[in-house]
Amino acid sequence: MEIIRLLVDSTRDVDPSASPEFLRQIEGLSQEYEEVHVKRTVEPMKVHEKPVIDVSLAGTDSGTVRPVESRRYSGVFYQTPENAEYVPSEMVAYQRFIDRL
């Protein structure tokens, strides 16, 4: 959503003839798509009881963890692949710590 927001804002700045209604529709459709994407990301976690770690490639106001209404699991989105790939090793380290207790 953040990437779309930046593109729409840039379009507003450089093209005053761009239809405001069209740009609002783009933002609305992008928001709907993002919500559906987050819900679909959570489904495999429910089925397989394993984490799914996604990459958004943009900063966001929504945060890393995105709760999904009436779902046990939340979507997890990191800004970079490097941050996302760090998570599984930390999860393993945490499990080893718990196992030692």
Contacts in CASP RR format, 6 or more apart in sequence:
PFRMAT RR
TARGET T0000
AUTHOR 0000-0000-0000
METHOD contacts of the structure
MODEL  1
MEIIRLLVDSTRDVDPSASPEFLRQIEGLSQEYEEVHVKRTVEPMKVHEK
PVIDVSLAGTDSGTVRPVESRRYSGVFYQTPENAEYVPSEMVAYQRFIDR
L
1 30 0 8 1.000
1 31 0 8 1.000
1 34 0 8 1.000
1 60 0 8 1.000
1 62 0 8 1.000
2 56 0 8 1.000
2 58 0 8 1.000
2 59 0 8 1.000
2 60 0 8 1.000
2 61 0 8 1.000
3 57 0 8 1.000
3 58 0 8 1.000
4 26 0 8 1.000
4 27 0 8 1.000
4 30 0 8 1.000
5 27 0 8 1.000
5 30 0 8 1.000
6 58 0 8 1.000
8 23 0 8 1.000
8 26 0 8 1.000
8 27 0 8 1.000
11 18 0 8 1.000
11 23 0 8 1.000
12 18 0 8 1.000
12 20 0 8 1.000
12 23 0 8 1.000
38 66 0 8 1.000
38 68 0 8 1.000
38 75 0 8 1.000
38 77 0 8 1.000
39 68 0 8 1.000
39 71 0 8 1.000
41 52 0 8 1.000
41 54 0 8 1.000
41 75 0 8 1.000
42 52 0 8 1.000
42 68 0 8 1.000
42 71 0 8 1.000
42 73 0 8 1.000
42 74 0 8 1.000
42 75 0 8 1.000
44 50 0 8 1.000
44 52 0 8 1.000
45 51 0 8 1.000
45 52 0 8 1.000
45 73 0 8 1.000
45 75 0 8 1.000
46 71 0 8 1.000
46 72 0 8 1.000
46 73 0 8 1.000
51 76 0 8 1.000
51 87 0 8 1.000
51 88 0 8 1.000
51 91 0 8 1.000
52 75 0 8 1.000
52 76 0 8 1.000
53 76 0 8 1.000
53 78 0 8 1.000
53 84 0 8 1.000
53 87 0 8 1.000
53 88 0 8 1.000
54 75 0 8 1.000
54 76 0 8 1.000
54 77 0 8 1.000
54 78 0 8 1.000
54 84 0 8 1.000
55 77 0 8 1.000
55 78 0 8 1.000
55 79 0 8 1.000
55 80 0 8 1.000
55 81 0 8 1.000
55 84 0 8 1.000
56 77 0 8 1.000
56 78 0 8 1.000
56 79 0 8 1.000
57 79 0 8 1.000
57 80 0 8 1.000
58 79 0 8 1.000
59 79 0 8 1.000
60 77 0 8 1.000
60 79 0 8 1.000
62 77 0 8 1.000
63 77 0 8 1.000
64 76 0 8 1.000
64 77 0 8 1.000
64 78 0 8 1.000
65 74 0 8 1.000
65 75 0 8 1.000
65 76 0 8 1.000
66 74 0 8 1.000
66 75 0 8 1.000
66 76 0 8 1.000
66 77 0 8 1.000
67 74 0 8 1.000
67 75 0 8 1.000
68 74 0 8 1.000
68 75 0 8 1.000
76 87 0 8 1.000
78 84 0 8 1.000
78 87 0 8 1.000
END
